[in-house]
Amino acid sequence: MSDDRKIFLITGTSRGIGYELARYYSRDHMVYGCSRSQPDTDGDDQFNSGNYHHTCLDVADPDAVEGLFNTIKKSSKNLDVLINNAGTYADLLAPLFARMKGDAKARAVADIRKTLDTNLLGNFFFSSQFFPLLKKNEGGRIINLSSIAVPLKLVGTSIYAASKAACETLAQVMAREFAPKVTVNTVGPSIVDSEMTADWSEEKVRETLALLALNKKSTVADICHVIDFFINPRSAVITGESIYLGGVIT
Ligand SMILES: NC(=O)c1ccc[n+]([C@@H]2O[C@H](COP(=O)([O-])OP(=O)(O)OC[C@H]3O[C@@H](n4cnc5c(N)ncnc54)[C@H](OP(=O)(O)O)[C@@H]3O)[C@@H](O)[C@H]2O)c1
């Protein structure tokens, strides 16, 4: 990527991958981050809090997204990079759903709605709302977080994988709608150690990774490498693409 100081907006920065992305990019760039809760940066010497501004919001609330847009517009003339990282995971076997009753069914339905609202609607609201600021700069970039669950069609991930497939479709359609000023691409990690995967059994992790040519978890450094590639000024002709990590061969 170029050495220029850029302005980033990253969703889902209170923990996990988003926190690490905010930490990495705030070293040399200005980063706006958001999530429903605050990140805990106390004692993290690597996190340049001086370059980081947090807003607490739900990405699936279009009015809150518009409010953030108005705030950023007042202080920054443009936006260089939007990373749609906020996401949530629903683990649900479709054949079991029909047998669910009462509270268990209500919880499953709430999880389904939360997953679609966060992963699909949140992504759409942010990309659409911030396009006017991204297009002011000839090299505006949007990167969506997808997952290997999309190409691998992992059992138990129908809702999650469908929501991430939707993120890829959003990227492809918006790649056309936002051309030529803003590119829109996705990066799909394999398993990353975070709260999202903390309760996965060793067996589930092993079986999932075995489907990959490299049989490896992803790191945030791997993800940053792909994002750095997408945001490089020389990547201006790369749009509507998805890059998966770990060796997805279908
Ligand atoms: N971990 C993996 O193995 C893996 C693999 C492939 C792809 N991904 C994708 O990578 C992204 C980050 O995952 P992660 O592992 O870092 O997950 P995580 O540890 O659960 O963190 C999710 C982040 O998203 C925020 N978030 C969730 N719902 C939100 C909402 N409605 N509004 C605003 N912020 C919200 C959370 O903050 P609050 O709770 O404070 O709102 C948190 O900061 C997700 O899109 C995920 O699908 C993860």
The ligand as a Tripos MOL2 file, in Angstrom:
@<TRIPOS>MOLECULE
LIG
   48    52     1     0     0
SMALL
NO_CHARGES

@<TRIPOS>ATOM
      1 N1        -13.3250  -15.9670   13.3700 N.am      1 LIG1
      2 C1        -13.3820  -16.6700   12.2440 C.2       1 LIG1
      3 O1        -12.9930  -17.8630   12.1920 O.2       1 LIG1
      4 C2        -13.8950  -16.0280   10.9770 C.ar      1 LIG1
      5 C3        -13.7030  -16.7240    9.7770 C.ar      1 LIG1
      6 C4        -14.1700  -16.1630    8.5910 C.ar      1 LIG1
      7 C5        -14.7950  -14.9340    8.6110 C.ar      1 LIG1
      8 N2        -14.9790  -14.2900    9.7890 N.ar      1 LIG1
      9 C6        -15.6560  -12.9980    9.7470 C.3       1 LIG1
     10 O2        -14.7900  -12.0090   10.2530 O.3       1 LIG1
     11 C7        -15.5580  -10.9720   10.8980 C.3       1 LIG1
     12 C8        -15.0250  -10.7600   12.3050 C.3       1 LIG1
     13 O3        -15.1790  -11.9780   13.0360 O.3       1 LIG1
     14 P1        -14.5270  -12.2200   14.4720 P.3       1 LIG1
     15 O4        -14.0320  -13.6030   14.4910 O.co2     1 LIG1
     16 O5        -13.6080  -11.1080   14.8230 O.co2     1 LIG1
     17 O6        -15.8550  -12.1590   15.3780 O.3       1 LIG1
     18 P2        -16.0450  -11.6700   16.8920 P.3       1 LIG1
     19 O7        -14.8240  -11.9180   17.6750 O.co2     1 LIG1
     20 O8        -17.3310  -12.2510   17.3380 O.co2     1 LIG1
     21 O9        -16.2020  -10.0690   16.7310 O.3       1 LIG1
     22 C9        -17.3160   -9.5610   16.0250 C.3       1 LIG1
     23 C10       -17.2480   -8.0370   16.0450 C.3       1 LIG1
     24 O10       -18.4100   -7.5510   15.3390 O.3       1 LIG1
     25 C11       -19.1320   -6.6640   16.2140 C.3       1 LIG1
     26 N3        -20.5690   -6.7770   15.9580 N.ar      1 LIG1
     27 C12       -21.3190   -7.8990   15.9450 C.ar      1 LIG1
     28 N4        -22.6100   -7.5800   15.7020 N.ar      1 LIG1
     29 C13       -22.6520   -6.2280   15.5490 C.ar      1 LIG1
     30 C14       -23.7020   -5.3000   15.2960 C.ar      1 LIG1
     31 N5        -24.9880   -5.6930   15.1180 N.pl3     1 LIG1
     32 N6        -23.3760   -3.9790   15.2050 N.ar      1 LIG1
     33 C15       -22.1010   -3.5640   15.3920 C.ar      1 LIG1
     34 N7        -21.0770   -4.3960   15.6250 N.ar      1 LIG1
     35 C16       -21.3590   -5.7050   15.7110 C.ar      1 LIG1
     36 C17       -18.7750   -7.1200   17.6300 C.3       1 LIG1
     37 O11       -18.8920   -6.0450   18.5540 O.3       1 LIG1
     38 P3        -20.1200   -5.8230   19.5550 P.3       1 LIG1
     39 O12       -20.5520   -7.1460   20.0400 O.co2     1 LIG1
     40 O13       -19.5160   -4.9290   20.5990 O.co2     1 LIG1
     41 O14       -21.1580   -5.1150   18.7560 O.co2     1 LIG1
     42 C18       -17.2910   -7.4760   17.4440 C.3       1 LIG1
     43 O15       -16.5020   -6.3130   17.5320 O.3       1 LIG1
     44 C19       -17.0090  -11.4400   10.8380 C.3       1 LIG1
     45 O16       -17.6590  -10.8490    9.7500 O.3       1 LIG1
     46 C20       -16.8910  -12.9300   10.6330 C.3       1 LIG1
     47 O17       -18.0280  -13.4860   10.0070 O.3       1 LIG1
     48 C21       -14.5370  -14.7950   10.9730 C.ar      1 LIG1
@<TRIPOS>BOND
     1     1     2 1
     2     2     3 2
     3     2     4 1
     4     4     5 ar
     5     4    48 ar
     6     5     6 ar
     7     6     7 ar
     8     7     8 ar
     9     8     9 1
    10     8    48 ar
    11     9    10 1
    12     9    46 1
    13    10    11 1
    14    11    12 1
    15    11    44 1
    16    12    13 1
    17    13    14 1
    18    14    15 2
    19    14    16 1
    20    14    17 1
    21    17    18 1
    22    18    19 2
    23    18    20 1
    24    18    21 1
    25    21    22 1
    26    22    23 1
    27    23    24 1
    28    23    42 1
    29    24    25 1
    30    25    26 1
    31    25    36 1
    32    26    27 ar
    33    26    35 ar
    34    27    28 ar
    35    28    29 ar
    36    29    30 ar
    37    29    35 ar
    38    30    31 1
    39    30    32 ar
    40    32    33 ar
    41    33    34 ar
    42    34    35 ar
    43    36    37 1
    44    36    42 1
    45    37    38 1
    46    38    39 2
    47    38    40 1
    48    38    41 1
    49    42    43 1
    50    44    45 1
    51    44    46 1
    52    46    47 1
@<TRIPOS>SUBSTRUCTURE
     1 LIG1         1 GROUP 0 **** ****
